[in-house]
Structure formats: C-alpha cells, structure tokens
Amino acid sequence: MEVFLNAFKEEAFTKALLDLNHRPNYDLYFQAVKYKLSLYREVGHKVFVASEGKSIIGTFILRSPHVSTPFGLQLRRLTPHLPTFARLILKYLQAAHLSQAVKPPDNLPIKHYALEGLAVHSTCQGQGVGRMMLEKADHVCSEDNTASGIYLYTGDEKNKEIYKHFAYKILEARPTRLFNAYHMFKYNNAKNKY
C-alpha cells in the first residue's frame, strides 16, 4: 500500500484528485486503495508484488477479462465505508471533468486485461523492477489465448514513453485541463502468433 501510494503522489490523475502530501488525504486514499485491492482479490483479479528480501519494492494489479466484480458485492462492501469515503466521493464529483478522461475508448478491443496501478518504490526505480512487472503482465496475458491484450491509461508523459517502449500503442489521447490522458494497448503476442 505504501509503495503504491508513494508512487502515485505525483501521478497526474491522482494529483488532480487529491494532494497526497496532505496527511488526511493520504490516509483517506490509503483506505480507498485498501478497499479496492481487497475487493479485487476477493473476486479473483491478480495483485502482484515484487520483493527484495522482506521489503515490497513494486506492485501492480492485473484485472482479468474472465472475472467480474458484481455491483451488488461492490455496494455491500462499500456501504460500511461510506462515512469514511464521503469526502473522497465529493472529490470525485468535483473532478467530474476527469470522468471523460478515464472512460475507455470506443476502439478498445474486447476480452482484454487491464493493467492498473503499477508502482515501483522510489529507491528502486531505474533498476528493472518495472520491466520485470510488465514482463509478468505480458506472460499472464500470453498464457491466455482468448485475451486480446493489455489495456492501461496514464496521464504522465514519462509513463507514456515507457509504455511505448514496451510496445503499448496509443489508442486515444484526450486532453484535460491539466494533462493529456493516454489510453494505451498492447496486443497479446500469443494471439498474434496464429
């Protein structure tokens, strides 16, 4: 959780929503991410971690096209947390201009994995941890010949260039008031072999 949140302090979408350098916002976002990770793990999405000794140095979520998160379950799990998340919900409503930026593009291939929240500890960046995690996501996708590929979006120019280096193509770029949102896709190599 700490690796994820610290890596996302300066991420464009998160920064437009909340200032994570402000401790109450950090604590609130911590609870929201904890809720999301718990829900994803419960329904069967993959949460991966990279470790060095006993320290977690990286993490990412790979949402599967074969797993759904029923709305009823989401509602049941969220209801007890509504008082805690009320401020965050208000922030999301205030940042309604971002809702169009995160909407998946119309030309997004079906049956895809979604790469969410890839984060590397600041002391380990540039040491191949991100590469290893992207390769792991590729491996999971390539083992699934029904999957079209991996989808992600980013609002960071630096991250866009990194993903392009790993063969992600821009499906759509959308300007917001603060940054450009890039919706990117990497086609499943195993599927392209046939």
Rosetta silent file (secondary structure, phi, psi, omega in degrees, C-alpha in Angstrom):
SEQUENCE: MEVFLNAFKEEAFTKALLDLNHRPNYDLYFQAVKYKLSLYREVGHKVFVASEGKSIIGTFILRSPHVSTPFGLQLRRLTPHLPTFARLILKYLQAAHLSQAVKPPDNLPIKHYALEGLAVHSTCQGQGVGRMMLEKADHVCSEDNTASGIYLYTGDEKNKEIYKHFAYKILEARPTRLFNAYHMFKYNNAKNKY
SCORE:     score description
SCORE:     0.000 S_00000001
   1 L     0.000  -45.035 -178.619    0.000    0.000    0.000 S_00000001
   2 H   -64.151  -42.786  178.949    2.765    2.414    0.933 S_00000001
   3 H   -59.976  -47.049 -178.848    4.703    1.684   -2.284 S_00000001
   4 H   -60.021  -52.011 -175.751    1.572    2.200   -4.336 S_00000001
   5 H   -66.435  -40.995  179.759    0.534    5.452   -2.642 S_00000001
   6 H   -66.201  -36.117  178.229    4.004    6.992   -2.594 S_00000001
   7 H   -68.821  -27.764 -176.245    4.480    6.211   -6.285 S_00000001
   8 L   -95.043    4.545  178.633    1.138    7.820   -7.104 S_00000001
   9 L   -57.883  -37.123 -176.915    1.689   11.091   -5.207 S_00000001
  10 L  -106.535    4.489  178.835    2.768   12.793   -8.429 S_00000001
  11 L   -67.447  138.417 -169.865    0.678   10.730  -10.897 S_00000001
  12 H   -56.916  -49.145 -178.297   -1.467   13.075  -12.992 S_00000001
  13 H   -65.137  -45.570 -179.289   -4.919   11.611  -12.280 S_00000001
  14 H   -63.963  -44.294 -178.991   -4.275   11.175   -8.556 S_00000001
  15 H   -63.598  -34.849  178.124   -2.714   14.624   -8.240 S_00000001
  16 H   -70.434  -23.643 -178.607   -5.706   16.208   -9.999 S_00000001
  17 H   -91.293  -48.930 -174.487   -7.995   14.495   -7.489 S_00000001
  18 L  -143.212  146.129  171.025   -6.102   14.733   -4.187 S_00000001
  19 L   -88.658  101.317 -176.616   -2.913   16.198   -2.769 S_00000001
  20 L   -75.939   -4.136  173.613   -1.394   13.068   -1.225 S_00000001
  21 L   -78.341  -14.544  176.212    1.278   15.151    0.510 S_00000001
  22 L   -87.934  115.531 -169.714   -1.534   16.300    2.837 S_00000001
  23 H   -53.218  -43.854  178.305   -1.736   13.553    5.512 S_00000001
  24 H   -60.748  -37.472  176.754   -5.570   13.381    5.833 S_00000001
  25 H   -66.355  -41.340  178.830   -5.830   12.943    2.037 S_00000001
  26 H   -60.450  -46.972 -179.775   -3.098   10.302    2.115 S_00000001
  27 H   -63.030  -41.113  178.821   -4.896    8.389    4.878 S_00000001
  28 H   -63.850  -46.404 -179.590   -8.216    8.610    3.031 S_00000001
  29 H   -66.256  -34.881  175.833   -6.697    7.404   -0.242 S_00000001
  30 H   -57.058  -47.307  180.000   -4.909    4.628    1.670 S_00000001
  31 H   -64.480  -39.625  179.951   -8.285    3.347    2.894 S_00000001
  32 H   -66.025  -42.982  179.181   -9.798    3.595   -0.609 S_00000001
  33 H   -67.420  -39.863  177.149   -6.919    1.678   -2.209 S_00000001
  34 H   -59.988  -43.609  177.626   -7.048   -0.917    0.568 S_00000001
  35 H   -60.640  -47.800 -177.684  -10.781   -1.374   -0.104 S_00000001
  36 H   -63.188  -46.154  179.410  -10.216   -1.697   -3.862 S_00000001
  37 H   -62.097  -41.754  179.095   -7.359   -4.186   -3.508 S_00000001
  38 H   -62.516  -44.271  179.064   -9.348   -6.267   -1.050 S_00000001
  39 H   -64.342  -46.062  179.604  -12.358   -6.325   -3.373 S_00000001
  40 H   -60.158  -44.409  179.761  -10.231   -7.192   -6.413 S_00000001
  41 H   -65.257  -38.257 -179.095   -8.509  -10.043   -4.581 S_00000001
  42 H   -61.594  -40.500 -177.026  -11.849  -11.346   -3.294 S_00000001
  43 H   -86.918  -12.710  174.164  -13.333  -11.669   -6.783 S_00000001
  44 L   113.289    9.137  171.969  -10.135  -13.089   -8.330 S_00000001
  45 L   -72.799  154.822 -175.927   -8.222  -10.270  -10.015 S_00000001
  46 E   -91.652  130.894  172.613   -4.457  -10.617   -9.676 S_00000001
  47 E  -116.892  117.243 -176.162   -2.464   -8.352   -7.370 S_00000001
  48 E  -107.352  147.308  173.985    1.276   -8.839   -7.890 S_00000001
  49 E  -131.446  146.962  171.953    4.155   -7.686   -5.737 S_00000001
  50 E  -109.200  133.229 -177.735    7.894   -7.557   -6.355 S_00000001
  51 E  -128.878  158.003  174.135   10.001   -8.010   -3.266 S_00000001
  52 E  -133.543  108.163 -171.591   13.607   -7.780   -2.214 S_00000001
  53 L    65.500 -126.099  178.653   14.159   -9.702    0.985 S_00000001
  54 L   -97.459    3.230 -177.243   11.219   -8.785    3.217 S_00000001
  55 E   -98.163  134.985  173.311   10.618   -5.426    1.513 S_00000001
  56 E   -84.243  125.202 -176.389    8.000   -4.858   -1.156 S_00000001
  57 E  -115.081   -4.912  178.143    9.588   -2.804   -3.927 S_00000001
  58 E  -166.482  158.458  178.876    6.850   -2.885   -6.555 S_00000001
  59 E  -158.182  153.960  170.612    3.237   -3.804   -7.163 S_00000001
  60 E  -157.740  159.479  177.611    0.579   -3.883   -9.847 S_00000001
  61 E  -111.679  135.066  174.879   -2.976   -5.030  -10.412 S_00000001
  62 E  -121.542  102.593 -179.934   -3.948   -7.043  -13.475 S_00000001
  63 E   -77.441  126.426 -174.857   -7.704   -7.033  -13.923 S_00000001
  64 L   -87.251  144.541  174.863   -8.804  -10.171  -15.757 S_00000001
  65 L   -73.856   -9.596 -176.479  -11.341  -10.268  -18.597 S_00000001
  66 L   -98.910    0.986 -177.048  -12.658  -13.504  -17.070 S_00000001
  67 L  -123.556  131.331  175.323  -13.558  -12.024  -13.689 S_00000001
  68 L  -112.935  156.457  176.743  -16.375   -9.622  -12.973 S_00000001
  69 L  -112.719   95.660 -175.816  -16.979   -7.552   -9.888 S_00000001
  70 L   -56.238  137.768 -177.920  -20.738   -7.727   -9.291 S_00000001
  71 H   -59.557  -39.217  179.327  -22.304   -4.362   -8.475 S_00000001
  72 H   -59.440  -41.616  178.090  -24.214   -5.872   -5.546 S_00000001
  73 H   -65.274  -43.818  178.193  -20.968   -7.069   -3.973 S_00000001
  74 H   -57.564  -46.638 -178.501  -19.371   -3.660   -4.520 S_00000001
  75 H   -63.787  -45.045  178.864  -22.329   -1.963   -2.870 S_00000001
  76 H   -62.031  -40.742 -178.806  -22.380   -4.370    0.097 S_00000001
  77 H   -73.684  -31.458 -176.762  -18.645   -3.955    0.621 S_00000001
  78 H   -81.155  -33.768 -172.758  -18.719   -0.157    0.190 S_00000001
  79 H   -51.283  -47.261  179.425  -21.746    0.655    2.374 S_00000001
  80 H   -63.891  -19.945 -177.119  -19.954    0.305    5.755 S_00000001
  81 H   -96.297   -1.860 -175.658  -17.202    2.616    4.448 S_00000001
  82 H   -54.569  -43.297  177.772  -19.473    5.384    3.138 S_00000001
  83 H   -59.266  -39.662  179.600  -18.841    7.726    6.102 S_00000001
  84 H   -67.646  -42.424 -173.701  -15.087    7.323    5.579 S_00000001
  85 H   -89.085    0.498 -177.843  -15.259    7.711    1.801 S_00000001
  86 H   -55.515  -43.671 -179.892  -17.800   10.576    1.730 S_00000001
  87 H   -65.393  -37.815  178.811  -15.003   13.151    1.322 S_00000001
  88 H   -68.271  -40.780  177.312  -13.395   11.115   -1.447 S_00000001
  89 H   -60.737  -41.731  177.143  -16.722   10.747   -3.257 S_00000001
  90 H   -61.270  -41.109  177.587  -17.127   14.531   -3.037 S_00000001
  91 H   -62.052  -41.638  177.974  -13.632   14.960   -4.534 S_00000001
  92 H   -62.198  -41.265  179.200  -14.583   12.631   -7.404 S_00000001
  93 H   -66.197  -38.519  177.305  -17.729   14.678   -8.048 S_00000001
  94 H   -67.208  -26.811 -179.896  -15.705   17.908   -8.001 S_00000001
  95 L  -100.083   35.326 -177.338  -13.301   16.341  -10.506 S_00000001
  96 L   -57.695  -27.209  178.790  -16.119   15.331  -12.877 S_00000001
  97 H   -60.990  -20.222  179.037  -14.062   16.731  -15.768 S_00000001
  98 H   -82.242  -16.744 -176.396  -11.791   13.701  -15.285 S_00000001
  99 H   -61.978  -36.755  177.738  -14.611   11.190  -15.804 S_00000001
 100 H   -70.304  -32.444 -178.794  -14.430   11.639  -19.578 S_00000001
 101 H   -68.390  -30.090 -177.419  -10.642   11.298  -19.459 S_00000001
 102 H   -95.281   -7.772  179.815  -10.795    7.853  -17.808 S_00000001
 103 L   -64.159  128.662 -179.910  -13.634    6.456  -19.917 S_00000001
 104 L   -59.196  145.139 -179.424  -12.271    3.577  -22.039 S_00000001
 105 L   -68.204  155.002 -179.776  -12.037    4.393  -25.765 S_00000001
 106 L   -64.972  -28.494 -177.520  -14.638    3.068  -28.187 S_00000001
 107 L   -91.183   17.634  179.429  -11.971    1.219  -30.196 S_00000001
 108 L   -71.836  123.139  178.085  -10.745   -0.805  -27.202 S_00000001
 109 L   -59.314  147.393 -179.536  -10.507   -4.499  -28.160 S_00000001
 110 L   -78.348  169.001  178.211  -12.772   -6.805  -26.169 S_00000001
 111 L    51.901   55.233  179.962  -11.602   -9.513  -23.726 S_00000001
 112 L  -113.617  156.058  167.815   -8.544   -7.601  -22.544 S_00000001
 113 E   -82.111  155.556  175.642   -6.621   -7.486  -19.303 S_00000001
 114 E  -122.613  123.178  178.424   -6.352   -4.089  -17.623 S_00000001
 115 E   -88.573  116.735 -177.517   -3.088   -3.026  -16.030 S_00000001
 116 E  -122.865  137.272  168.315   -3.876   -0.853  -13.029 S_00000001
 117 E    62.243   39.185  175.770   -1.664    0.865  -10.558 S_00000001
 118 E   -68.596  125.002 -177.400    1.830   -0.274  -11.484 S_00000001
 119 E  -139.858  140.500  176.830    4.148    1.232   -8.873 S_00000001
 120 E  -124.225  135.364  178.560    7.846    0.892   -8.077 S_00000001
 121 L   -55.328  139.958 -174.701    9.409    2.077   -4.818 S_00000001
 122 H   -57.720  -32.572 -179.048   11.271    5.351   -5.412 S_00000001
 123 H   -77.204  -10.327 -176.938   14.622    3.878   -4.296 S_00000001
 124 H  -112.818    2.819 -179.926   14.298    1.039   -6.828 S_00000001
 125 L   -68.391  143.622 -178.899   13.253    2.972   -9.924 S_00000001
 126 L    82.185    9.315 -178.041   15.535    2.533  -12.900 S_00000001
 127 L  -113.168   13.464  175.706   16.688   -0.900  -11.679 S_00000001
 128 L    91.426    2.308 -179.492   14.476   -3.096  -13.861 S_00000001
 129 H   -67.290  -45.497  178.154   11.650   -3.677  -11.366 S_00000001
 130 H   -61.314  -42.115  177.542    9.069   -2.028  -13.631 S_00000001
 131 H   -59.139  -46.419 -179.592   10.358   -4.038  -16.602 S_00000001
 132 H   -60.111  -41.863 -178.826   10.045   -7.258  -14.620 S_00000001
 133 H   -69.523  -39.174  176.722    6.453   -6.431  -13.647 S_00000001
 134 H   -64.654  -38.688  177.002    5.488   -5.509  -17.228 S_00000001
 135 H   -64.750  -36.842  177.532    7.021   -8.782  -18.412 S_00000001
 136 H   -64.700  -43.261  177.609    4.978  -10.655  -15.799 S_00000001
 137 H   -61.625  -42.993  177.040    1.783   -8.973  -17.047 S_00000001
 138 H   -59.685  -42.153 -178.768    2.750   -9.914  -20.633 S_00000001
 139 H   -63.392  -45.209  178.823    3.347  -13.502  -19.555 S_00000001
 140 H   -59.619  -45.329 -179.329   -0.062  -13.788  -17.878 S_00000001
 141 H   -65.788  -42.167 -177.321   -1.740  -12.349  -20.973 S_00000001
 142 H   -67.722  -23.626  176.913    0.232  -14.548  -23.396 S_00000001
 143 L   -75.490  -10.652 -177.258   -0.850  -17.657  -21.472 S_00000001
 144 L  -112.498   96.155 -175.946   -4.460  -16.715  -22.242 S_00000001
 145 L   -74.842   -0.228  174.546   -5.113  -17.182  -25.957 S_00000001
 146 L   -92.659  -12.784 -177.160   -8.636  -15.738  -25.548 S_00000001
 147 L   -85.260  137.080  179.790   -7.313  -12.353  -24.401 S_00000001
 148 L   -78.581  -25.514 -179.390   -6.807   -9.622  -26.984 S_00000001
 149 E   157.733 -157.247 -176.879   -4.113   -7.869  -24.952 S_00000001
 150 E  -123.626  130.465  179.500   -3.491   -5.456  -22.091 S_00000001
 151 E  -109.432  145.777  172.485   -5.107   -2.039  -21.686 S_00000001
 152 E  -153.966  165.297  169.120   -3.965    0.845  -19.493 S_00000001
 153 E  -137.187  151.469  179.981   -4.270    4.589  -19.262 S_00000001
 154 E  -146.268  153.214  175.227   -1.879    7.196  -17.955 S_00000001
 155 L  -112.432    9.628 -177.020   -1.761   10.947  -17.627 S_00000001
 156 L  -108.684  127.548  179.470    2.019   11.139  -17.386 S_00000001
 157 H   -59.813  -42.596 -178.649    4.213   11.874  -20.398 S_00000001
 158 H   -61.515  -45.621 -179.952    7.138    9.943  -18.878 S_00000001
 159 H   -66.067  -38.276  177.224    4.984    6.856  -18.302 S_00000001
 160 H   -56.241  -45.029 -179.538    3.512    7.110  -21.792 S_00000001
 161 H   -66.287  -38.428  177.134    7.033    6.924  -23.238 S_00000001
 162 H   -62.113  -47.440 -178.876    7.943    3.965  -21.013 S_00000001
 163 H   -65.567  -36.024  176.317    4.834    2.045  -22.107 S_00000001
 164 H   -61.740  -38.932  177.949    5.518    2.873  -25.759 S_00000001
 165 H   -59.839  -30.494  179.915    8.995    1.386  -25.283 S_00000001
 166 L   -96.794   25.357  171.837    7.267   -1.847  -24.178 S_00000001
 167 L    74.812   17.630  171.804    5.134   -1.957  -27.360 S_00000001
 168 L   -79.443  135.295  179.286    1.978   -0.319  -25.995 S_00000001
 169 E  -104.399  145.709  177.239    0.215    1.670  -28.709 S_00000001
 170 E   -79.111  118.316  174.538   -1.816    4.812  -28.100 S_00000001
 171 E   -82.900  -36.401 -178.263   -5.463    4.098  -28.870 S_00000001
 172 E  -161.654  142.279  173.281   -6.568    7.587  -27.941 S_00000001
 173 E  -118.344  128.233 -179.095   -5.177   10.752  -26.369 S_00000001
 174 E  -122.600  125.654  177.119   -7.617   13.039  -24.572 S_00000001
 175 E   -77.296  141.306  168.922   -6.730   16.492  -23.304 S_00000001
 176 L  -116.835 -178.635  178.535   -7.877   17.568  -19.843 S_00000001
 177 L   -65.443  -25.486 -172.532   -7.410   20.965  -18.242 S_00000001
 178 L  -112.633  -24.294 -174.519   -4.197   19.775  -16.595 S_00000001
 179 L  -163.597  173.155  173.111   -2.707   16.983  -18.720 S_00000001
 180 E   -97.399  136.588  176.002   -3.280   14.596  -21.600 S_00000001
 181 E   -98.069  124.184 -179.060   -4.844   11.215  -20.834 S_00000001
 182 E  -109.135  120.971  175.296   -3.341    8.421  -22.931 S_00000001
 183 E   -98.726  121.159 -170.050   -5.294    5.214  -23.438 S_00000001
 184 E  -126.457  155.446 -176.672   -2.826    2.538  -24.499 S_00000001
 185 E  -145.788  139.364  173.508   -2.993   -1.085  -25.576 S_00000001
 186 E  -120.244  121.074 -177.528   -0.531   -3.906  -26.095 S_00000001
 187 E   -71.500  145.346 -179.279   -1.767   -6.744  -28.272 S_00000001
 188 L   -66.566  115.573 -179.222   -1.412  -10.296  -26.971 S_00000001
 189 H   -61.050  -39.845 -179.271    1.727  -11.747  -28.584 S_00000001
 190 H   -63.227  -38.686 -178.603    0.434  -15.315  -28.220 S_00000001
 191 H   -70.164  -33.528 -178.689   -2.777  -14.433  -30.037 S_00000001
 192 H   -75.823  -10.376  179.648   -0.842  -12.731  -32.841 S_00000001
 193 L   -74.879  -20.944 -175.120    1.186  -15.912  -33.456 S_00000001
 194 L   -92.856    0.000    0.000   -1.828  -17.659  -35.003 S_00000001
